[in-house]
Amino acid sequence: MAFPPYHSTPKVYSGMSEGLLRQRRNLVLCCIILWMMKFGGISVNKFAAGGFELSSENPGFLIASIWLGFTYFLFRYYQYFVIEGVDWLLEVFGREIHTRLIAKLNALAERKLPSTHVGYHYPRENILLSLWKEKFKLNVTFRDQNLKEQQLELSLTRTQVAQPIIIAIVNSCLRHSVVTDYLFPFILSGFILYYCGSADWKGSFLSYIFPI
């Protein structure tokens, strides 16, 4: 997994593209209809398509059509999400994780560096890449009281690394609309597959895959 560099100016989120919004809207609509049909016991006997109003005496045909629509829009949403949504999620999560780790490293460096040091720095653009190594290590360059450059290795345990990552993920989910914009349709679709796909409902897609 590659994160964007963080020495550059943060990108400003301007919302989802029109194509992705359309797939998102259609997918959410299919989810709502399926939920209403099972939870509310609502039956559908006609629907509009391409300016035409269609009706059927076979309710199973219309339910199967909704499931087909759900599958199609979920696949289309996934295609748009891979192109557009992944980059934004990496930007949001990556920057938040980076900020939390910087604070952790700053505190660690202040504790380990001698009291006579004069400033320090470390290669911040390599921090996120170091996350995927077996052990998190990073070298800090600092100047001693004689203004000579010295090296100090900072090492974090998996627990120390995991804590800021978990906080960053939770914080990103609560504060950034990017997360709910892109991930909510997947969460809702997963719920619908579990709730409306159970075998105890005659409208479940299982009844079409494994007809009795």
C-alpha positions, 0 to 999 in steps of 0.5 A, a space after each residue: 500500500 502506497 501513501 502520497 507524500 506529506 510534505 506537499 500541500 494537502 488536497 482539498 476534497 470537493 465532493 464525489 464525481 457525478 458518475 460516482 454519485 449516480 451509481 451511489 444513488 442507484 445502489 442506495 435506492 435498491 438497498 432501501 427498496 429491498 429493506 422495505 420489502 422485507 422489513 415492511 412487507 411491501 410488495 412491488 407489482 410495477 415499476 418504471 423503466 426508460 419512461 415506460 411503466 411495467 407491471 407483472 403478475 409474477 411478484 418474483 420477477 420484479 424482486 429478481 429484477 431489483 436484485 439484478 439492479 442491486 448487483 449491477 449498481 454495486 459492481 459499477 460503484 466498485 469500479 468508480 470507487 477504485 478509480 476515484 475513492 481509493 485515492 481520497 481514502 488513502 489521502 485522508 487516512 494516510 495524512 491522519 496516521 502520519 500526523 499522529 505518528 509525528 506527534 509520537 516520534 516528537 515525544 519520543 525524540 524529546 525524551 531520548 535526545 540529550 538536554 544539550 541538543 540543538 534542534 533535530 529532524 528526521 525523514 518524515 516522508 519515509 515514516 509511512 513506508 516504515 510502518 510495513 516493516 517488521 520493526 518500526 525504526 527511524 533515524 533522527 539527525 540532531 546537533 549537539 552543543 558544539 553544533 556537530 550533527 549526530 544520529 539517534 535511532 528511534 524505535 517503536 514497538 508494534 503496540 506503540 505504532 498501533 495506538 496512533 493508527 487506531 486513533 487516526 482511523 477512528 478520528 478520520 471516520 468521525 471527522 471526514 465526510 470522505 469516509 462516509 461518502 465512499 464507504 457507506 454504500 459498501 456498509 449498507 450493501 453488506 447489511 442488505 446482503 445479510 438481512 435480505 439475503 437470509 433464507 427465511 425470506 422468500 424474496 432472498 436471492 438464495 431462492 433464485 440461486 437454489 430454488 426449492 
